[in-house]
């Protein structure tokens, strides 16, 4: 039974550490003008299915700035669209110093070529569906849960420890009282 308790305690502690680390990452992202970066990779949530089946809506892509000259045909890049949003698509052609991109799920290439000045970086890896968790955390309910769960864990852990210590103190007191008689 004690092995089971220790295992559960370790798992809960590990999850707690992950939640605290994730909280720190999100807080850092808020401070850094909404950009969440880890080890030089900017993490971005995929909002459309244009790159399916490579990665789906709700995935997180890790984008790292790269020199324009290092970008090759077939690689996935993220760039700033002239209309003010970002796009993550695959390079299908390099022509006249500009990139022609296309979403894997799209039938035709994007209309506007991508100049070097618009390229934010190459996608190096992605985490499927993790963007849904990030979206939840950015909501009021998600933020409450992200703050409340670790708080409850600490509170319950502290109360259990106080209860155990009080029980030990009471037992010691009974033993001392019994010796006096």
KOLKOLLUM-323583 format. One line per field, with one value per residue: residue number from 1; x, y, z of N, C-alpha, C in turn. Coordinates in steps of 0.1 Angstrom, whole numbers, plus 5000, padded with zeros to 4 digits. Layout:
<atoms>
num = [NUM, ...]
n.c1 = [X, ...]
n.c2 = [Y, ...]
n.c3 = [Z, ...]
ca.c1 = [X, ...]
ca.c2 = [Y, ...]
ca.c3 = [Z, ...]
c.c1 = [X, ...]
c.c2 = [Y, ...]
c.c3 = [Z, ...]
</atoms>
This chain:
<atoms>
num = [1, 2, 3, 4, 5, 6, 7, 8, 9, 10, 11, 12, 13, 14, 15, 16, 17, 18, 19, 20, 21, 22, 23, 24, 25, 26, 27, 28, 29, 30, 31, 32, 33, 34, 35, 36, 37, 38, 39, 40, 41, 42, 43, 44, 45, 46, 47, 48, 49, 50, 51, 52, 53, 54, 55, 56, 57, 58, 59, 60, 61, 62, 63, 64, 65, 66, 67, 68, 69, 70, 71, 72, 73, 74, 75, 76, 77, 78, 79, 80, 81, 82, 83, 84, 85, 86, 87, 88, 89, 90, 91, 92, 93, 94, 95, 96, 97, 98, 99, 100, 101, 102, 103, 104, 105, 106, 107, 108, 109, 110, 111, 112, 113, 114, 115, 116, 117, 118, 119, 120, 121, 122, 123, 124, 125, 126, 127, 128, 129, 130, 131, 132, 133, 134, 135, 136, 137, 138, 139, 140, 141, 142, 143, 144, 145, 146, 147, 148, 149, 150, 151, 152, 153, 154, 155, 156, 157, 158, 159, 160, 161, 162, 163, 164, 165, 166, 167, 168, 169, 170, 171, 172, 173, 174, 175, 176, 177, 178, 179, 180, 181]
n.c1 = [5008, 5020, 5038, 5021, 5010, 5033, 5039, 5017, 5019, 5044, 5037, 5017, 5032, 5050, 5032, 5024, 5047, 5050, 5027, 5033, 5057, 5046, 5029, 5048, 5060, 5038, 5033, 5057, 5055, 5033, 5045, 5065, 5054, 5033, 5044, 5055, 5084, 5107, 5138, 5148, 5129, 5099, 5067, 5037, 5002, 4982, 4957, 4941, 4931, 4948, 4972, 4969, 4973, 4997, 5000, 4973, 4945, 4948, 4972, 5005, 5031, 5067, 5086, 5116, 5138, 5155, 5182, 5172, 5184, 5189, 5165, 5147, 5131, 5102, 5103, 5087, 5074, 5069, 5052, 5047, 5017, 5006, 4981, 4982, 4981, 4995, 5009, 5014, 5029, 5040, 5070, 5068, 5081, 5109, 5114, 5128, 5140, 5120, 5095, 5073, 5044, 5023, 4995, 4994, 4969, 4956, 4946, 4958, 4986, 4996, 4985, 5000, 5035, 5061, 5082, 5116, 5116, 5092, 5093, 5092, 5104, 5115, 5096, 5103, 5094, 5064, 5036, 5009, 4976, 4981, 4977, 4950, 4949, 4965, 4948, 4926, 4938, 4942, 4917, 4892, 4882, 4901, 4925, 4918, 4916, 4942, 4956, 4942, 4943, 4971, 4973, 4953, 4964, 4988, 4976, 4960, 4980, 4995, 4976, 4972, 4998, 4999, 4978, 4988, 5011, 4999, 4985, 5006, 5017, 4997, 4996, 5022, 5018, 4998, 5013, 5032, 5016, 5005, 5028, 5033, 5012]
n.c2 = [4988, 5012, 5016, 5021, 5046, 5062, 5061, 5074, 5098, 5107, 5109, 5129, 5150, 5153, 5161, 5185, 5200, 5202, 5217, 5241, 5248, 5252, 5273, 5293, 5295, 5305, 5329, 5342, 5344, 5362, 5385, 5389, 5404, 5388, 5367, 5334, 5318, 5292, 5280, 5294, 5288, 5300, 5295, 5287, 5286, 5266, 5276, 5269, 5244, 5241, 5229, 5202, 5168, 5170, 5186, 5194, 5216, 5233, 5223, 5229, 5247, 5249, 5275, 5287, 5313, 5317, 5321, 5336, 5325, 5299, 5285, 5260, 5243, 5225, 5227, 5238, 5269, 5299, 5329, 5365, 5376, 5400, 5411, 5412, 5389, 5357, 5330, 5296, 5276, 5253, 5255, 5255, 5264, 5282, 5313, 5340, 5352, 5350, 5332, 5307, 5294, 5268, 5254, 5221, 5209, 5223, 5229, 5246, 5268, 5295, 5328, 5352, 5358, 5351, 5374, 5378, 5395, 5390, 5365, 5347, 5324, 5290, 5260, 5237, 5216, 5201, 5199, 5179, 5190, 5204, 5230, 5235, 5231, 5254, 5274, 5270, 5276, 5303, 5312, 5325, 5306, 5285, 5298, 5302, 5275, 5266, 5281, 5275, 5247, 5239, 5255, 5243, 5218, 5223, 5233, 5212, 5192, 5205, 5206, 5179, 5172, 5188, 5176, 5150, 5155, 5166, 5144, 5127, 5143, 5142, 5115, 5112, 5128, 5113, 5090, 5101, 5110, 5086, 5075, 5090, 5084]
n.c3 = [5000, 5007, 4986, 4965, 4974, 4974, 4947, 4936, 4948, 4937, 4910, 4911, 4921, 4900, 4879, 4891, 4890, 4863, 4857, 4870, 4857, 4831, 4837, 4843, 4818, 4802, 4815, 4810, 4783, 4781, 4792, 4773, 4751, 4742, 4729, 4729, 4737, 4736, 4742, 4719, 4700, 4687, 4698, 4682, 4677, 4656, 4636, 4615, 4591, 4569, 4566, 4570, 4562, 4577, 4600, 4622, 4629, 4659, 4667, 4679, 4666, 4663, 4656, 4642, 4637, 4606, 4583, 4552, 4530, 4537, 4534, 4519, 4492, 4499, 4526, 4557, 4564, 4584, 4579, 4577, 4566, 4542, 4550, 4577, 4593, 4604, 4585, 4580, 4559, 4533, 4514, 4480, 4457, 4447, 4435, 4417, 4440, 4458, 4478, 4469, 4483, 4497, 4513, 4526, 4525, 4506, 4471, 4453, 4449, 4471, 4463, 4465, 4463, 4487, 4502, 4513, 4535, 4549, 4560, 4589, 4600, 4600, 4604, 4628, 4644, 4656, 4679, 4682, 4687, 4711, 4711, 4717, 4745, 4752, 4743, 4760, 4784, 4781, 4784, 4808, 4825, 4821, 4830, 4857, 4866, 4861, 4879, 4903, 4907, 4913, 4936, 4953, 4955, 4969, 4993, 5002, 5006, 5025, 5046, 5051, 5060, 5084, 5098, 5101, 5117, 5139, 5148, 5155, 5175, 5194, 5200, 5212, 5234, 5247, 5254, 5271, 5291, 5300, 5311, 5333, 5351]
ca.c1 = [5000, 5029, 5043, 5010, 5009, 5045, 5038, 5007, 5025, 5054, 5030, 5010, 5043, 5055, 5022, 5024, 5059, 5047, 5018, 5041, 5066, 5038, 5024, 5059, 5061, 5028, 5036, 5068, 5049, 5025, 5055, 5073, 5045, 5024, 5052, 5060, 5096, 5114, 5151, 5149, 5117, 5086, 5056, 5025, 4990, 4977, 4943, 4933, 4935, 4954, 4984, 4965, 4974, 5010, 4995, 4960, 4941, 4950, 4986, 5015, 5043, 5079, 5092, 5129, 5143, 5166, 5185, 5164, 5192, 5188, 5152, 5147, 5118, 5097, 5103, 5075, 5078, 5058, 5055, 5037, 5009, 5004, 4969, 4984, 4981, 5006, 5006, 5024, 5027, 5052, 5076, 5067, 5090, 5117, 5115, 5131, 5143, 5108, 5090, 5059, 5040, 5010, 4991, 4993, 4955, 4951, 4948, 4966, 4996, 4991, 4986, 5011, 5048, 5066, 5095, 5124, 5113, 5080, 5096, 5095, 5113, 5111, 5089, 5112, 5086, 5050, 5029, 4995, 4965, 4985, 4971, 4937, 4952, 4969, 4935, 4918, 4945, 4940, 4903, 4891, 4881, 4914, 4934, 4914, 4920, 4957, 4960, 4935, 4947, 4983, 4970, 4946, 4974, 4996, 4968, 4957, 4993, 4999, 4967, 4975, 5010, 4996, 4970, 4997, 5019, 4990, 4982, 5019, 5019, 4987, 5001, 5033, 5012, 4992, 5023, 5038, 5005, 5004, 5040, 5031, 5003]
ca.c2 = [5000, 5024, 5018, 5028, 5060, 5069, 5063, 5084, 5111, 5111, 5113, 5142, 5160, 5155, 5169, 5198, 5207, 5205, 5228, 5253, 5252, 5257, 5286, 5302, 5297, 5313, 5342, 5348, 5348, 5374, 5396, 5391, 5408, 5377, 5356, 5324, 5312, 5282, 5277, 5300, 5285, 5306, 5285, 5293, 5277, 5265, 5280, 5264, 5230, 5242, 5220, 5188, 5160, 5172, 5190, 5198, 5227, 5231, 5219, 5240, 5246, 5256, 5282, 5292, 5322, 5311, 5330, 5333, 5317, 5285, 5279, 5251, 5238, 5214, 5230, 5245, 5282, 5308, 5342, 5375, 5379, 5415, 5415, 5413, 5376, 5348, 5318, 5285, 5268, 5246, 5261, 5247, 5269, 5295, 5320, 5354, 5356, 5349, 5319, 5303, 5285, 5262, 5245, 5207, 5205, 5232, 5224, 5255, 5275, 5308, 5337, 5362, 5352, 5356, 5380, 5375, 5404, 5385, 5352, 5347, 5313, 5276, 5251, 5226, 5205, 5205, 5191, 5178, 5193, 5211, 5244, 5235, 5234, 5268, 5282, 5268, 5283, 5317, 5316, 5328, 5293, 5278, 5304, 5299, 5261, 5266, 5287, 5269, 5233, 5239, 5260, 5233, 5207, 5228, 5235, 5198, 5186, 5211, 5202, 5165, 5172, 5193, 5166, 5139, 5160, 5168, 5130, 5123, 5150, 5137, 5102, 5114, 5133, 5102, 5082, 5108, 5110, 5072, 5072, 5098, 5076]
ca.c3 = [5000, 5008, 4973, 4957, 4979, 4970, 4933, 4933, 4953, 4927, 4898, 4914, 4922, 4886, 4873, 4897, 4885, 4849, 4857, 4875, 4846, 4820, 4841, 4841, 4803, 4797, 4821, 4803, 4770, 4783, 4794, 4761, 4741, 4737, 4722, 4738, 4731, 4743, 4736, 4706, 4691, 4690, 4697, 4676, 4676, 4643, 4636, 4603, 4586, 4556, 4565, 4572, 4574, 4583, 4613, 4622, 4637, 4674, 4670, 4682, 4658, 4668, 4645, 4646, 4627, 4598, 4572, 4540, 4520, 4542, 4532, 4508, 4487, 4507, 4540, 4561, 4570, 4589, 4574, 4580, 4554, 4540, 4556, 4591, 4601, 4600, 4577, 4581, 4547, 4527, 4502, 4468, 4446, 4450, 4422, 4417, 4453, 4466, 4480, 4465, 4493, 4496, 4524, 4522, 4522, 4495, 4458, 4445, 4456, 4476, 4452, 4467, 4467, 4500, 4501, 4525, 4547, 4555, 4566, 4604, 4603, 4596, 4614, 4631, 4649, 4661, 4689, 4678, 4696, 4723, 4710, 4724, 4759, 4753, 4741, 4772, 4795, 4779, 4788, 4822, 4832, 4821, 4839, 4871, 4868, 4861, 4892, 4914, 4909, 4921, 4949, 4960, 4958, 4980, 5005, 5007, 5010, 5038, 5056, 5054, 5069, 5097, 5104, 5105, 5128, 5151, 5153, 5161, 5188, 5203, 5204, 5221, 5246, 5254, 5259, 5282, 5301, 5305, 5319, 5345, 5360]
c.c1 = [5009, 5035, 5034, 5009, 5021, 5044, 5028, 5012, 5035, 5047, 5023, 5021, 5048, 5045, 5022, 5036, 5057, 5038, 5025, 5050, 5058, 5032, 5035, 5061, 5051, 5029, 5047, 5063, 5041, 5034, 5062, 5064, 5037, 5031, 5057, 5072, 5102, 5127, 5153, 5138, 5105, 5075, 5043, 5014, 4985, 4962, 4935, 4938, 4942, 4967, 4981, 4968, 4988, 5007, 4982, 4957, 4943, 4964, 4994, 5027, 5055, 5086, 5105, 5134, 5155, 5169, 5177, 5171, 5192, 5175, 5152, 5133, 5114, 5096, 5091, 5080, 5066, 5062, 5043, 5030, 5007, 4991, 4970, 4983, 4993, 5001, 5017, 5021, 5041, 5057, 5075, 5077, 5097, 5119, 5118, 5133, 5131, 5103, 5076, 5055, 5026, 5008, 4990, 4979, 4949, 4954, 4957, 4976, 4990, 4994, 4998, 5024, 5053, 5080, 5103, 5121, 5101, 5083, 5100, 5104, 5107, 5105, 5099, 5105, 5073, 5045, 5014, 4986, 4968, 4980, 4958, 4939, 4957, 4957, 4927, 4925, 4943, 4926, 4903, 4890, 4894, 4924, 4931, 4918, 4935, 4962, 4955, 4941, 4961, 4981, 4963, 4955, 4982, 4988, 4965, 4969, 4997, 4990, 4969, 4988, 5007, 4988, 4979, 5006, 5011, 4987, 4994, 5020, 5009, 4991, 5013, 5028, 5005, 5002, 5030, 5028, 5004, 5016, 5039, 5023, 5010]
c.c2 = [5013, 5027, 5025, 5043, 5068, 5071, 5074, 5098, 5116, 5116, 5127, 5153, 5163, 5164, 5183, 5206, 5211, 5217, 5241, 5258, 5258, 5271, 5297, 5305, 5307, 5328, 5349, 5352, 5360, 5386, 5400, 5395, 5397, 5366, 5347, 5317, 5303, 5278, 5282, 5297, 5293, 5296, 5292, 5282, 5278, 5267, 5275, 5250, 5230, 5233, 5206, 5180, 5161, 5176, 5196, 5211, 5224, 5225, 5231, 5237, 5254, 5262, 5289, 5301, 5316, 5321, 5326, 5324, 5302, 5278, 5272, 5247, 5226, 5217, 5239, 5258, 5289, 5322, 5352, 5378, 5394, 5420, 5415, 5400, 5368, 5336, 5308, 5276, 5262, 5254, 5251, 5251, 5281, 5301, 5335, 5359, 5357, 5335, 5317, 5292, 5279, 5254, 5231, 5203, 5213, 5226, 5233, 5262, 5289, 5318, 5346, 5355, 5358, 5361, 5377, 5383, 5399, 5372, 5354, 5335, 5300, 5269, 5239, 5213, 5210, 5195, 5191, 5182, 5200, 5225, 5245, 5238, 5248, 5277, 5281, 5276, 5298, 5322, 5319, 5315, 5285, 5284, 5302, 5285, 5260, 5271, 5279, 5255, 5232, 5244, 5250, 5221, 5211, 5228, 5221, 5191, 5192, 5207, 5188, 5164, 5177, 5183, 5154, 5143, 5162, 5154, 5125, 5130, 5145, 5123, 5103, 5119, 5122, 5093, 5088, 5108, 5097, 5069, 5079, 5090, 5064]
c.c3 = [5000, 4994, 4964, 4961, 4974, 4955, 4929, 4937, 4943, 4914, 4900, 4915, 4908, 4879, 4878, 4891, 4870, 4848, 4860, 4863, 4834, 4824, 4839, 4826, 4798, 4803, 4813, 4789, 4771, 4785, 4781, 4749, 4734, 4730, 4732, 4731, 4741, 4736, 4721, 4696, 4696, 4688, 4692, 4675, 4662, 4643, 4625, 4599, 4573, 4555, 4569, 4560, 4581, 4598, 4612, 4630, 4652, 4677, 4673, 4673, 4664, 4657, 4650, 4634, 4620, 4588, 4560, 4531, 4524, 4539, 4519, 4504, 4495, 4522, 4544, 4568, 4576, 4584, 4577, 4566, 4554, 4548, 4571, 4599, 4597, 4593, 4579, 4569, 4542, 4515, 4491, 4457, 4452, 4436, 4424, 4431, 4462, 4467, 4475, 4475, 4490, 4508, 4518, 4518, 4510, 4481, 4450, 4455, 4461, 4464, 4453, 4470, 4480, 4499, 4514, 4537, 4555, 4563, 4580, 4608, 4598, 4607, 4616, 4636, 4654, 4670, 4686, 4690, 4708, 4723, 4717, 4739, 4761, 4752, 4754, 4783, 4793, 4782, 4803, 4830, 4833, 4830, 4853, 4874, 4870, 4874, 4904, 4917, 4917, 4935, 4958, 4964, 4969, 4993, 5011, 5013, 5024, 5049, 5061, 5063, 5083, 5105, 5109, 5117, 5141, 5157, 5160, 5175, 5198, 5209, 5214, 5234, 5254, 5261, 5271, 5294, 5308, 5314, 5333, 5355, 5365]
</atoms>
